[in-house]
Amino acid sequence: MMNWLEQVKSSSDDDVLDMWLVDQALDMTQGYVLDFTDASFNDFIRRKFQVDVTAPMYKTEGTSKAKRLRAFLRALIPGAQADVLEALWNYRQSIVARNYPDSLEPHTRLAFVEMIGRLRGVSQTINLEIVEKFSDDSTLSELVDAIQRDIQASAPHAALDRLHTYAMKKFADLLAKKGTPTNENEALHARAGRYINGLNQAGQIGDYSAKIGKSAVSIFEQFNPVRNKQSLAHDNQLLAAAEGQYVFETVLSLMRFIKTLEGSNFGR
């Protein structure tokens, strides 16, 4: 099951995700999504993907269900887009069986299903520029090298534990630069939350960035159980490769957001 969002996609991916087909298949042309109410739509996305689709990052084009779903889809890597669309398509099939009006043209239906298949087949290159050696700590150097090796081996799902450790070190470094101590028993989201709260209290970020920051903290909180239960941190069953890449890229994208807040202090 997926747990995070916010991916950076290549322009070629936009050619695979045909939003016109999405609008037709999910009855989104008037701002609605199928027969969902606002509450049931928010609950469906939260239950299926552990994502709050009311977060500011999904309201950039408007607050209707359709506009938030479009923003949600555009934020995902292709494999994750396929998962979301398939879940909504299955839901559509279930309500059609209960007399939901079905005026979808057969060729549109076929094209939509074929698009989901193409999305599953799109490869996604992970940009590791944000994973940098920001200090002379030898452990950090080995950690970054190990992450790079896993990504080169197309195994992001195997690198999740190391990415969690990297993020822990990164927030400890950012907090230390501000004279704020950390302890080894502190959770990742606690460190991230203290860092973002510090920026907010110092007036270094605006209200909008502060809201996105809070969303980022909640995602880091969800990263903890993935690291503990679905990574190599323990004797776990790993996430599938596609889902592992989805989680990995989401965490990287949040780190990129943090870098935009911190600027030159983010590195050495």
Secondary structure, DSSP 8 states (H G I E B T S, - for coil): ----------HHHHHHS-HHHHHHHTT-TTS--TT--HHHHHHHHHHHH---TTSGGG-TT-SSHHHHHHHHHHTS-HHHHHHHHHHHHHHHHHHHTTT------HHHHHHHHHHHHHHHH-------TTS---S--HHHHHHHHHHHHHHHTT-GGGGHHHHHHHHHHHHHHHHHHTT----TT--HHHHHHHHHHHHHHTT-S-HHHHHHHHHHHHHHHHHHHHHHHSSTTTT-----HHHHHHHHHHHHHHHHHHHHHHGGGG--
